[in-house]
């Protein structure tokens, strides 16, 4: 899935190694996740509620 208008960002904690996950959360109704090493490669998509649930879980563990 190509996310037209997506603004991709990495975590500020990712450093400069380049092996990162990028997230695009600026689009209505969808959050995109991709590998920064392969910006033209596959993208995982999540609805915003599922993405928020994942973030909440990750913050607790």
C-alpha positions in Angstrom: 0.0 0.0 0.0 1.4 3.4 -1.0 0.5 6.1 1.5 0.1 9.3 -0.5 1.1 12.3 1.6 2.6 10.3 4.4 5.1 12.1 6.5 7.6 9.5 7.8 9.5 9.9 11.1 11.8 7.9 13.3 12.0 7.9 17.0 14.3 10.5 18.5 15.8 7.6 20.4 16.8 5.7 17.3 20.2 7.4 17.0 22.2 7.5 13.7 22.6 3.8 12.9 19.9 3.8 10.3 18.3 0.5 11.3 15.0 1.9 12.4 11.3 1.7 12.1 9.6 4.7 10.6 6.0 5.7 11.4 3.6 7.9 9.4 0.7 9.0 11.6 -0.3 12.1 9.8 -3.0 10.5 7.6 -6.7 10.2 8.6 -7.7 6.7 9.5 -4.4 4.9 9.0 -0.9 4.6 10.6 1.9 3.3 8.4 5.0 1.5 9.6 8.0 0.7 7.5 11.7 -0.2 7.6 13.9 2.8 7.2 16.5 0.7 5.3 13.9 0.0 2.6 11.7 3.2 2.2 10.2 1.9 -1.1 9.5 -1.5 0.4 6.4 -2.9 2.1 4.4 -0.9 4.6 2.4 -2.3 7.4 -0.8 -0.3 8.1 -2.9 -0.1 11.3 -6.0 1.7 12.3 -5.2 4.5 14.8 -6.9 2.7 17.7 -4.9 -0.5 17.2 -1.6 1.5 16.9 -2.4 3.4 20.1 -3.1 0.1 21.9 0.3 -1.2 20.7 2.0 1.9 21.9 0.3 1.7 25.3 1.3 -2.0 25.6 4.9 -1.2 24.6 5.2 1.6 27.2 4.1 -0.8 29.9 6.7 -3.5 29.1 
